[in-house]
Amino acid sequence: MKKRTKLIYALMTGCMLIATSGCEKEEVRQYELLPEQDEPEMDITSSGTISVNFDNASGPSGNEGSLKLVDNDYNSKFLINPYRENLFMQLGFPGGIAVSAYVLASANDAQDRDPKNWQLVGSNDMENWTVLDSKTDYMFASRLQKVRFDIENANQYRYYRLNVSAIRGGTGLFQMAEWRLIYDPNRKTD
Ligand SMILES: [Ca+2]
């Protein structure tokens, strides 16, 4: 009990006391430092606000509205009819963050509604956009397929957009089950 009291007292009063009280050997404790570990990457989608320039006829909260893009349910989808070639989906964040990967998921049916050509772009003012990734003639291999795309990006952006410039079936409807953004805290940013 006496030993414990002395230790607490030493901790409270700091080095001065340790220096003057003749630090007893048995009170010295050593701790092994744990090896440095990478922090796990984070899905930051839920921290963002989704918006689109063309929404489902039932609105963003509709059964196939734009909120279904980011509801983390791969069985729900966003659908527009008709598809427009300047369609974009945007995730806006309260502050800049450097996205290191994104995930797209094809919907449950009708392959011709899949995106085929797209760009992921980033911006801090919604006027100047930097292209972070481009895909041309991409083909989702199956329905409800979740595909991850890693990108080389060290810049922090408040706004990310997915510009979908073509769909697999040409003109017609567009649909996508999910769009998610990934942040890797271990990656160095500019
Ligand atoms: Ca969904």
Boltz pocket constraint, residues with backbone or C-beta under 6 A from the ligand:
constraints:
  - pocket:
      binder: B
      contacts: [[A, 67], [A, 68], [A, 69], [A, 70], [A, 71], [A, 72], [A, 73], [A, 74], [A, 75], [A, 76], [A, 77], [A, 78], [A, 176], [A, 177], [A, 178]]
      max_distance: 6.0
